[in-house]
Amino acid sequence: MADEFRPPATDDEWRAYHDIRRHVLFERRGRGALYDPNRPDEHLATNHPHIFLHDREPVGVIRVDIAGDTAIFRLVAIREPLQRRGYGRRMLESAEGFAIAEGAVRVESHVAVDAVGFYERCGFRCVEPPRAGAQTVLMTKPLAAR
């Protein structure tokens, strides 16, 4: 049982990357029509799409954007039937390792309000309390060199 964290390398992996993001982050939230897999920012030199595989099967996705010494975790998602099994924590740990290797000393993420508890258990802290009616909250975490 091996985990892999890397950029999507094949058409099938890119398809899985977009399918997971579209379903978990857009369709489940009633915003499926807003998802655009062809956004140019997916391919900027500072933005790094990654897929998390377990036993070669796509489990989750994340994009790690590097802005100076800060890594920004964007559109983080684990396939719905595989949530709450430790994959999200392992994927975040892998993303943190990638961010450190890229020179980041902290990570930020705009986190869905219903995922704040998970991120807190992973060492993130809210920058400020969620506002009434907010869908996301900015969270941050310092990164220690490994």
N, C-alpha and C positions, 0 to 999 in steps of 0.2 A: 504494500500500500504506500505509494509514493506521491508526494505533492510536488507540483511544478508551478512556478510563478515566472511568467515571461510574456513578452509581447506576442500577440497572435501571429502565427507564422503561415497559416494556410487559409484558403478561402473558407473552409469549414470552420476554422477557429474564429475568423472574423465574423462569420455568420452567427456563431454561438455568442460571441462578444456582444453583438448588437441585439440578438434575440433576448438574452438575459436582461440587458439594460432596458430594452423596450417593454418587456413584460413586467418586470419587478418594479421599475421606477416610473413608468409612464402608464401602461394599460391598467395596472392594479390601482392606480390613483386617478383613473378617469381622464388621463391626458394622452392617450395613445396616439392621437393624431398629431401631437406636437413633436414626436420623436423624429429626428432627422439623422440617419446614419452617415450622411455625406457632409456633415458640418466640417468646414475647413480647419477648425481648431483641433480636430482629432489628429492632424498631421503636422502641427507646428513642432519645431525642433525642441522646444522646452516642454512639450506635453507627451506623456509616455503611456499609451494604452497597454494594459496588461490583462492577461487571462490567468485564472487560478485553476489548475487541473488537479484532480485526484484520480490516480490510476488511469491517467490519460483522458479522463472525462471532464469536460468543462463544468466547473462548479460555480465559479464567481468571476467578477470583473471589477476593474478599477482603472481610473486614469490618474496618474501621478504627474501633476504639473509642477515644474521647478521654477520658482521665482526668487532668485538670489539664494539666500540661506533658508528659504521656506519651501516646504513641499505642500502642495494642495491636493488633497484626495478628493476626486470628483466622481460622481455617478458610481458609487460603490454598491454592488449588488451580489447576492448569493441566490442561486436558483431556489425558488420557493419551497419545493419539497425537501431541500437539503439544509434549510435554515435551522438554527438551534442545535447544530451538531459539531460545532467547533471550527467549521471551515472559515467563517468570517473572521474569527480571531487569528487564525493561522494566515489568512490572506493579508490582514492588516499588518501582522508582524513581518511578513515578506515585503510588503510595500514600504514599511519603515526601513528595513534593511536596504532596499533599493534607494530610498531617499537619502539615507546616510552616505551611501556610496557616491551619490550625486552631489554631496556637500551640504545637504540640509541639516539644520540643527533643531528645527521644529517643524511640526505639521499642523495644518489647519484643514478643517472640513466643515461645510455647511451640511448639517446632519438633520434628517427628518426627525421631527419632535418625538415620534414613537420609537426612535432608535437611540435616543440620548442615554438611556440606562446601559445599553450595550457598550457604547463608546466610553462611558464613565468606567465601566468594568475593565476596559482596555487601556485605561490611564489618561483619557482625554478629560478636559474640564471645559465647561461653558465659559465663554468670554463674558457673557452677560445672560441673565435669565431670559427664557423665551418670552416674547411679547404675546399678549392675548391674540389669538387668531393666527399666529405665525405658523408656517408649515415647516420651517427649518430654523436651526439655531447654530451659530458659529461656535465651533469647539476647537481646542488647540491642545497640543501635547509637545513637551520638549523631547528631543531625541538624544539619546546617549550613544556615543560611538561604541561599536561592538568590537 
